[in-house]
Amino acid sequence: MSDPASSIRHCDVLIVGGGMAGASLALGLARQAPSLDVAVVESSPLDPSVDPQTQFQPSYDARATALAYGSRLIYEDLGVWPELARAATPIEHIHVSSRGRPGTTRMHASEHGTDALGYVVDNAWLGLNLVSALQETATHWLCPARVVTAETGSEGARVLVEQDGEQLWWQARLLVVADGGRSGLREQLGFSARRQDYGQHALVATVTTGEPHRNQAYERFADGAAVALLPHRGSHDYALVWTMDSAEIERRMALETDAFLAELQQRFGWRQGRFEHVGQRHSYPLALEQVASPVRPGVVLVGNAAHSLHPVAGQGFNLALRGLMRLSSRLAEAAGEPATLGQPETLASYVATHQQDVDAIVGFSDSLVRVFSEKGGFPGRLRDLGLAALDAAPGPRHWLAQRNMGLNTRRSSLGHD
């Protein structure tokens, strides 16, 4: 490594990215390994002094995340679920169907002895509560700040951080890249990701329906596209995720409100009555992206920086969260010998365990994409039969619900795995 600047700060773990993934990991480390010196670098301005309980103003257009029931258990362990639950919308029922086809399956929380299959939470609400909890710990919160450059090796990582117009070197035993790859740090450090483009985009927005949601979510397939509606805050509001061929996205993003709602109505149907309003629309391309080996001496990639999935199964962040808690547990075990934190041998068991989870969820999500992207013919009829059989078979339906809830593996939080 090159010579450091004259002024340098030291820490055990430096996390780049203070969003939902980075903040969750930092809080996990604060709970499991309080002896470790942890710093978080976040580029987006966020006042850590804001009290989410008194100053948070929910927006109709807020982006939201579907948390599996297993993720709720993790946040319970971290001590933040009671506050998160105040603005979390439970998903008590899920209805999966194909438009104009007979195949349908339904899942209910009551079948599994839980009060919900999952929860829909505003990203801003989740982030503010995580940061608020971190303020009660010894975690260094560097925000807004950005990484100018970074070097890693057997001795750890050396990272140049710019904050308030000043640059300062940080020496960390382990660098954790949790910024989703948006900063380019992943590529700067020499990691490359395999990308499989699905030729689809996701359109996300908040919509209001004539009928109340009654805590029911929908996944509706038609002509190779999927419309997912997740109950969100208001009794008639849904978080919409509409996946479609990339050739359609620009046209639908540009539609006037009435025309857009008419097309959505035609795709989804009338189970929730008339679609009455849609908020600001956003879109992003869909691809399966994975880094073959997310660990090198002194650095580990987590969350979307390591893997990103198609949203059809709603597993992306839930998978990442389980991995973050596995990593936190492993670092807590090694806290007595902090010099070893960045060594691949220390992280080998974390990588092996989490990779099994990643492989299972990636295979599951990718299979769903392929099965439900078929627009008709024999694959479509086979899919319809599968949905009908699943609805009539409690055993397989229970297995599928447990997987979606994140309960098909042992708990991955605070030492449980």
C-alpha positions as CSV (number, residue, x, y, z in Angstrom):
1,M,0.0,0.0,0.0
2,S,1.0,3.6,-0.5
3,D,2.2,5.8,2.4
4,P,-0.7,7.2,4.4
5,A,-1.3,10.9,4.8
6,S,0.1,12.5,8.0
7,S,-3.3,12.4,9.7
8,I,-5.0,9.0,9.9
9,R,-7.9,7.5,11.9
10,H,-8.1,3.8,12.9
11,C,-11.1,1.5,13.3
12,D,-11.8,-2.2,13.3
13,V,-14.6,-2.2,10.7
14,L,-15.3,0.5,8.1
15,I,-18.7,0.2,6.4
16,V,-19.2,2.1,3.2
17,G,-22.9,2.8,2.8
18,G,-25.2,3.8,5.6
19,G,-28.5,2.8,4.0
20,M,-30.7,-0.1,5.2
21,A,-28.0,-2.7,4.7
22,G,-25.0,-0.8,6.1
23,A,-27.0,0.6,9.1
24,S,-28.4,-2.9,9.9
25,L,-24.9,-4.4,9.9
26,A,-23.6,-1.5,12.1
27,L,-26.4,-2.0,14.6
28,G,-25.8,-5.8,14.6
29,L,-22.1,-5.2,15.4
30,A,-23.0,-2.7,18.1
31,R,-25.3,-5.3,19.7
32,Q,-23.1,-8.4,19.3
33,A,-19.6,-7.0,19.4
34,P,-19.6,-3.7,21.3
35,S,-15.8,-3.9,21.7
36,L,-15.2,-3.4,18.0
37,D,-14.6,0.1,16.8
38,V,-17.0,0.6,13.8
39,A,-17.4,3.6,11.4
40,V,-20.0,4.1,8.7
41,V,-19.6,6.3,5.6
42,E,-22.8,7.5,4.0
43,S,-22.9,9.9,1.0
44,S,-26.6,10.9,1.2
45,P,-27.3,13.8,3.6
46,L,-29.2,12.5,6.6
47,D,-29.4,14.3,9.9
48,P,-28.7,11.6,12.6
49,S,-30.2,13.9,15.2
50,V,-33.7,13.7,13.6
51,D,-36.1,11.8,15.9
52,P,-38.1,9.5,13.6
53,Q,-40.9,9.3,16.2
54,T,-41.7,13.0,16.1
55,Q,-40.2,14.4,12.9
56,F,-40.9,11.7,10.3
57,Q,-43.4,12.8,7.7
58,P,-44.6,9.8,5.5
59,S,-45.0,10.6,1.8
60,Y,-47.5,9.1,-0.5
61,D,-44.7,8.5,-3.0
62,A,-42.3,6.9,-0.5
63,R,-40.4,3.9,-1.7
64,A,-41.1,0.8,0.5
65,T,-39.6,-2.6,1.2
66,A,-41.4,-5.9,1.9
67,L,-39.9,-7.4,5.1
68,A,-40.3,-11.1,5.5
69,Y,-41.5,-12.3,8.9
70,G,-38.0,-13.7,9.5
71,S,-36.6,-10.1,9.1
72,R,-39.1,-8.9,11.7
73,L,-37.5,-11.5,14.1
74,I,-34.0,-10.1,13.3
75,Y,-35.1,-6.5,14.0
76,E,-36.8,-7.7,17.2
77,D,-33.4,-9.1,18.3
78,L,-31.8,-5.7,17.3
79,G,-34.3,-3.9,19.5
80,V,-35.8,-1.7,16.8
81,W,-39.0,-3.6,15.8
82,P,-41.4,-2.0,18.3
83,E,-40.7,1.4,16.7
84,L,-40.6,0.0,13.2
85,A,-44.0,-1.7,13.7
86,R,-45.7,1.6,14.4
87,A,-45.5,2.4,10.6
88,A,-45.3,-1.2,9.2
89,T,-48.3,-2.6,7.2
90,P,-48.8,-6.3,7.9
91,I,-49.3,-8.7,4.9
92,E,-51.8,-11.2,6.3
93,H,-52.9,-12.8,3.0
94,I,-51.2,-13.3,-0.4
95,H,-53.2,-14.1,-3.6
96,V,-51.2,-15.4,-6.6
97,S,-53.0,-15.8,-9.9
98,S,-52.7,-15.6,-13.7
99,R,-55.1,-13.2,-15.5
100,G,-57.7,-15.1,-17.5
101,R,-56.4,-18.5,-16.4
102,P,-57.8,-20.9,-13.8
103,G,-54.6,-21.3,-11.7
104,T,-54.7,-19.6,-8.3
105,T,-53.1,-20.1,-4.9
106,R,-53.6,-18.3,-1.6
107,M,-51.5,-18.0,1.6
108,H,-52.7,-16.9,5.0
109,A,-50.7,-15.9,8.1
110,S,-53.1,-17.8,10.3
111,E,-52.1,-21.1,8.7
112,H,-48.6,-20.5,10.1
113,G,-49.4,-19.3,13.6
114,T,-48.1,-15.8,12.9
115,D,-49.9,-12.4,12.8
116,A,-48.4,-11.7,9.3
117,L,-46.6,-13.2,6.4
118,G,-44.5,-10.1,6.1
119,Y,-44.6,-6.3,6.4
120,V,-44.4,-3.3,4.1
121,V,-42.2,-0.5,5.5
122,D,-41.2,2.8,4.1
123,N,-37.5,2.8,3.3
124,A,-37.1,6.2,5.0
125,W,-38.8,5.0,8.1
126,L,-36.6,2.0,8.4
127,G,-33.5,4.0,7.7
128,L,-34.3,6.7,10.3
129,N,-35.0,4.2,13.0
130,L,-31.8,2.3,12.3
131,V,-29.8,5.5,12.4
132,S,-31.6,6.7,15.5
133,A,-30.7,3.5,17.3
134,L,-27.1,3.8,16.1
135,Q,-26.8,7.2,17.8
136,E,-27.1,5.4,21.1
137,T,-24.0,3.3,20.3
138,A,-20.3,4.2,19.9
139,T,-20.5,3.8,16.1
140,H,-18.8,6.6,14.2
141,W,-21.3,8.1,11.7
142,L,-19.7,10.0,8.8
143,C,-22.4,11.7,6.9
144,P,-22.5,13.2,4.3
145,A,-19.2,11.8,3.3
146,R,-17.7,9.8,0.4
147,V,-14.9,7.5,-0.3
148,V,-12.3,9.0,-2.6
149,T,-10.2,5.9,-3.0
150,A,-9.5,2.7,-1.1
151,E,-6.7,0.1,-1.0
152,T,-7.0,-3.4,0.6
153,G,-4.6,-6.1,1.5
154,S,-3.5,-8.5,4.1
155,E,-3.1,-5.7,6.7
156,G,-6.7,-4.5,6.1
157,A,-7.9,-1.5,4.2
158,R,-6.8,2.1,3.8
159,V,-9.6,4.4,2.8
160,L,-9.5,8.1,1.9
161,V,-12.8,9.7,3.1
162,E,-13.9,13.2,2.2
163,Q,-16.2,15.0,4.6
164,D,-17.0,18.7,4.9
165,G,-14.5,19.5,2.2
166,E,-11.6,17.8,4.1
167,Q,-10.0,14.5,3.3
168,L,-8.9,12.0,6.0
169,W,-7.4,8.6,5.7
170,W,-9.0,5.8,7.7
171,Q,-7.2,2.5,8.4
172,A,-9.6,-0.4,9.0
173,R,-9.0,-4.1,9.7
174,L,-12.0,-4.8,7.5
175,L,-13.7,-2.8,4.8
176,V,-17.4,-3.6,4.2
177,V,-18.8,-2.4,0.9
178,A,-22.6,-1.9,1.5
179,D,-23.3,0.9,-1.0
180,G,-25.1,-1.3,-3.6
181,G,-22.3,-0.8,-6.1
182,R,-23.5,2.7,-6.9
183,S,-20.3,4.5,-6.0
184,G,-18.1,2.3,-8.2
185,L,-16.0,1.3,-5.2
186,R,-16.7,-2.4,-6.0
187,E,-15.1,-2.0,-9.4
188,Q,-12.3,0.2,-8.1
189,L,-11.3,-2.6,-5.8
190,G,-11.2,-5.1,-8.7
191,F,-14.4,-7.0,-8.2
192,S,-16.5,-8.0,-11.2
193,A,-20.1,-9.1,-11.3
194,R,-21.7,-11.6,-13.6
195,R,-24.9,-10.0,-15.0
196,Q,-27.8,-11.8,-16.6
197,D,-30.2,-9.3,-18.1
198,Y,-33.9,-10.4,-18.0
199,G,-34.9,-7.9,-20.7
200,Q,-37.4,-6.5,-18.3
201,H,-37.9,-3.3,-16.2
202,A,-39.8,-2.8,-13.0
203,L,-42.1,0.1,-12.6
204,V,-42.8,1.1,-9.0
205,A,-45.3,3.6,-7.6
206,T,-48.0,4.0,-5.0
207,V,-51.6,3.4,-6.1
208,T,-55.0,3.8,-4.5
209,T,-57.8,1.4,-5.1
210,G,-61.6,1.7,-4.6
211,E,-61.7,-1.3,-2.2
212,P,-59.7,-1.4,1.0
213,H,-56.7,-3.7,0.9
214,R,-57.5,-5.6,4.2
215,N,-53.8,-6.5,4.5
216,Q,-53.9,-8.6,1.4
217,A,-51.1,-8.7,-1.2
218,Y,-51.4,-9.8,-4.8
219,E,-49.1,-11.3,-7.4
220,R,-50.9,-11.3,-10.8
221,F,-49.3,-12.7,-13.9
222,A,-50.3,-11.9,-17.5
223,D,-48.6,-12.1,-20.9
224,G,-45.1,-12.6,-19.4
225,A,-45.5,-9.6,-17.0
226,A,-46.2,-9.5,-13.3
227,V,-48.2,-7.0,-11.2
228,A,-47.5,-7.1,-7.5
229,L,-49.6,-5.1,-5.1
230,L,-48.4,-4.8,-1.5
231,P,-50.7,-3.2,1.2
232,H,-49.0,0.1,2.2
233,R,-50.1,2.5,5.0
234,G,-53.5,3.9,4.1
235,S,-56.4,1.4,4.0
236,H,-56.7,1.8,0.2
237,D,-53.1,2.3,-0.7
238,Y,-50.8,-0.2,-2.3
239,A,-47.1,-0.3,-3.2
240,L,-47.1,-1.3,-6.9
241,V,-44.3,-3.3,-8.6
242,W,-45.1,-3.9,-12.2
243,T,-42.5,-5.9,-14.2
244,M,-42.7,-5.7,-18.0
245,D,-40.7,-6.1,-21.2
246,S,-38.1,-3.3,-21.5
247,A,-39.8,-2.3,-24.8
248,E,-42.9,-1.2,-22.8
249,I,-41.3,0.8,-20.0
250,E,-40.8,4.2,-21.7
251,R,-44.3,4.3,-23.1
252,R,-45.9,3.4,-19.8
253,M,-43.8,5.8,-17.8
254,A,-44.9,8.6,-20.2
255,L,-48.7,7.8,-20.1
256,E,-51.1,10.3,-18.7
257,T,-52.5,9.3,-15.3
258,D,-55.9,8.1,-16.6
259,A,-54.3,6.1,-19.5
260,F,-51.8,4.5,-17.1
261,L,-54.5,3.5,-14.6
262,A,-56.6,2.1,-17.4
263,E,-53.7,-0.2,-18.6
264,L,-53.0,-1.2,-15.0
265,Q,-56.7,-2.0,-14.6
266,Q,-56.7,-4.1,-17.7
267,R,-53.6,-6.1,-16.5
268,F,-54.7,-6.6,-12.9
269,G,-58.5,-6.8,-13.1
270,W,-61.1,-5.6,-10.7
271,R,-60.5,-7.6,-7.5
272,Q,-59.7,-4.3,-5.7
273,G,-62.2,-2.2,-7.5
274,R,-61.2,0.7,-9.6
275,F,-57.6,2.1,-9.5
276,E,-58.3,5.7,-8.5
277,H,-54.9,7.3,-8.2
278,V,-51.2,6.7,-8.9
279,G,-48.3,8.6,-7.5
280,Q,-44.8,9.3,-8.9
281,R,-43.6,6.5,-11.1
282,H,-40.0,5.1,-11.0
283,S,-38.4,2.4,-13.1
284,Y,-35.2,0.3,-13.1
285,P,-33.9,-2.5,-15.3
286,L,-34.1,-6.1,-14.0
287,A,-31.1,-8.4,-13.9
288,L,-29.5,-11.2,-11.9
289,E,-26.2,-9.9,-10.7
290,Q,-23.6,-11.8,-8.6
291,V,-20.0,-11.4,-7.6
292,A,-18.5,-14.9,-7.7
293,S,-16.2,-14.3,-4.6
294,P,-17.3,-11.3,-2.4
295,V,-14.4,-11.7,0.0
296,R,-10.8,-10.7,-0.4
297,P,-8.1,-9.9,2.2
298,G,-9.3,-6.8,4.0
299,V,-12.7,-6.4,2.2
300,V,-16.1,-8.0,1.9
301,L,-19.0,-7.1,-0.3
302,V,-22.6,-7.3,1.1
303,G,-26.1,-6.7,0.0
304,N,-26.7,-5.5,-3.5
305,A,-23.0,-4.9,-3.9
306,A,-22.6,-8.7,-3.8
307,H,-25.9,-9.9,-5.4
308,S,-29.1,-8.4,-6.7
309,L,-32.2,-10.4,-7.7
310,H,-35.4,-10.1,-9.7
311,P,-38.1,-8.7,-7.4
312,V,-40.7,-11.5,-8.3
313,A,-40.1,-13.3,-5.1
314,G,-39.5,-10.2,-2.9
315,Q,-36.4,-11.8,-1.4
316,G,-33.6,-9.3,-2.2
317,F,-33.3,-7.3,1.1
318,N,-34.4,-10.2,3.3
319,L,-31.7,-12.4,1.9
320,A,-29.2,-9.5,2.4
321,L,-30.3,-9.0,6.0
322,R,-29.8,-12.6,6.9
323,G,-26.3,-12.4,5.4
324,L,-25.5,-9.2,7.3
325,M,-26.4,-10.9,10.6
326,R,-24.3,-13.9,9.7
327,L,-21.4,-11.6,9.1
328,S,-22.0,-9.7,12.3
329,S,-22.1,-13.0,14.3
330,R,-18.8,-14.1,12.7
331,L,-17.1,-10.8,13.4
332,A,-18.3,-10.9,17.0
333,E,-16.7,-14.4,17.3
334,A,-13.4,-12.9,16.1
335,A,-13.6,-9.7,18.2
336,G,-11.1,-11.1,20.7
337,E,-8.5,-11.1,17.9
338,P,-9.3,-8.0,15.9
339,A,-6.2,-8.3,13.8
340,T,-7.8,-11.3,12.1
341,L,-11.0,-9.5,11.1
342,G,-10.0,-8.9,7.5
343,Q,-8.4,-12.3,6.8
344,P,-10.3,-14.7,4.4
345,E,-9.9,-17.6,6.9
346,T,-11.9,-15.6,9.4
347,L,-14.7,-15.0,7.0
348,A,-14.7,-18.5,5.3
349,S,-17.5,-19.9,7.5
350,Y,-19.7,-16.8,6.9
351,V,-19.2,-17.1,3.1
352,A,-19.9,-20.8,3.0
353,T,-23.1,-20.5,5.0
354,H,-24.4,-17.4,3.3
355,Q,-23.6,-18.7,-0.2
356,Q,-25.9,-21.7,0.4
357,D,-28.7,-19.3,1.2
358,V,-27.8,-17.1,-1.8
359,D,-27.7,-20.1,-4.2
360,A,-31.1,-21.4,-3.0
361,I,-32.8,-18.0,-3.2
362,V,-31.2,-17.1,-6.6
363,G,-32.3,-20.5,-8.0
364,F,-35.8,-20.1,-6.6
365,S,-36.2,-16.5,-7.9
366,D,-34.7,-17.3,-11.3
367,S,-37.0,-20.3,-11.8
368,L,-40.1,-18.1,-10.9
369,V,-39.0,-15.6,-13.5
370,R,-38.7,-18.2,-16.2
371,V,-41.9,-20.0,-15.4
372,F,-44.0,-16.9,-15.1
373,S,-42.5,-15.1,-18.1
374,E,-44.0,-17.7,-20.5
375,K,-46.9,-16.1,-22.3
376,G,-48.9,-19.2,-23.1
377,G,-48.8,-22.6,-24.7
378,F,-47.8,-25.7,-22.8
379,P,-45.5,-23.9,-20.2
380,G,-48.4,-21.5,-19.4
381,R,-50.9,-24.4,-18.9
382,L,-48.3,-26.3,-16.8
383,R,-47.9,-23.1,-14.7
384,D,-51.7,-22.9,-14.2
385,L,-51.9,-26.5,-13.1
386,G,-49.1,-25.9,-10.7
387,L,-50.8,-22.9,-9.1
388,A,-54.1,-24.9,-8.7
389,A,-52.2,-27.9,-7.3
390,L,-50.4,-25.7,-4.8
391,D,-53.6,-24.2,-3.6
392,A,-55.0,-27.7,-2.9
393,A,-51.8,-29.0,-1.3
394,P,-51.1,-27.7,2.3
395,G,-47.7,-29.3,2.5
396,P,-46.0,-27.6,-0.5
397,R,-47.9,-24.4,0.1
398,H,-46.6,-24.3,3.7
399,W,-43.1,-24.9,2.5
400,L,-43.4,-22.0,0.0
401,A,-44.8,-19.7,2.6
402,Q,-42.0,-20.6,5.1
403,R,-39.4,-19.8,2.4
404,N,-41.0,-16.5,1.6
405,M,-41.2,-15.7,5.3
406,G,-37.5,-16.5,5.7
407,L,-38.3,-19.2,8.3
408,N,-37.1,-22.3,6.3
409,T,-33.6,-21.8,7.8
410,R,-32.5,-21.3,11.3
411,R,-32.5,-17.8,12.7
412,S,-29.6,-15.6,11.4
413,S,-29.4,-13.0,14.1
414,L,-27.5,-12.4,17.3
415,G,-25.7,-15.7,17.3
416,H,-28.5,-17.8,15.9
417,D,-28.0,-19.5,12.5
